[in-house]
Amino acid sequence: MTQDVRDGADTVVGAVVAFGTPADVARQVRAHRDAGADHVRLDPVVHDVETGVGQLEQMGTLLSAPAS
């Protein structure tokens, strides 16, 4: 794989995969919605269900609040 392909893949992944803290992900989800997305799927990558549920609850709270 050439360096150009690897760099391009990183760009594509960075554009479509939200990552970071729940606040970081909420900002990225808002950006997708602002760009016209009417559906955004959230799948936390965690080691246990409780952590994933907690992260989804945090993002739900962040996404239901008015944008700052």
C-alpha positions in Angstrom: 0.0 0.0 0.0 1.5 3.4 -0.9 1.7 6.3 1.5 -0.9 8.2 -0.6 -3.5 5.5 -0.1 -2.8 5.2 3.6 -3.1 9.0 4.0 -6.3 9.0 2.0 -7.8 6.2 4.2 -7.0 8.2 7.3 -8.8 11.2 5.8 -11.9 9.1 5.0 -12.0 7.4 8.4 -11.6 10.8 10.1 -14.5 12.2 8.1 -17.0 9.4 8.9 -15.9 8.0 12.2 -16.5 10.1 15.3 -14.2 9.5 18.2 -13.0 11.1 21.4 -14.9 12.1 24.5 -18.7 12.1 24.5 -18.5 15.9 24.0 -16.1 15.4 21.0 -18.5 12.9 19.4 -21.5 15.1 20.0 -19.7 17.9 18.2 -18.9 15.6 15.3 -22.5 14.4 15.2 -23.8 17.9 15.1 -21.5 18.7 12.2 -22.9 15.8 10.3 -26.4 16.9 11.0 -25.6 20.5 10.1 -24.3 19.2 6.8 -27.6 17.5 6.1 -27.5 14.1 7.7 -30.9 13.0 9.0 -29.6 9.7 10.5 -26.4 9.2 12.4 -25.6 5.8 14.0 -23.7 5.7 17.3 -21.9 2.5 18.2 -19.6 2.9 21.2 -16.5 0.7 21.1 -16.1 -0.3 24.7 -15.3 -3.4 26.8 -18.6 -3.7 28.6 -22.3 -2.8 28.0 -22.6 -0.5 31.0 -19.9 1.8 29.8 -21.5 1.9 26.3 -24.9 2.7 27.7 -23.4 5.4 29.9 -21.6 7.0 26.9 -24.8 6.9 24.9 -26.7 8.5 27.7 -24.1 11.3 27.9 -24.2 11.9 24.2 -28.0 11.9 24.3 -28.0 14.7 26.9 -25.3 16.6 24.9 -27.2 16.3 21.6 -30.6 17.3 23.0 -29.2 20.5 24.5 -29.0 23.6 22.2 -25.7 23.9 20.4 -23.2 26.3 22.0 
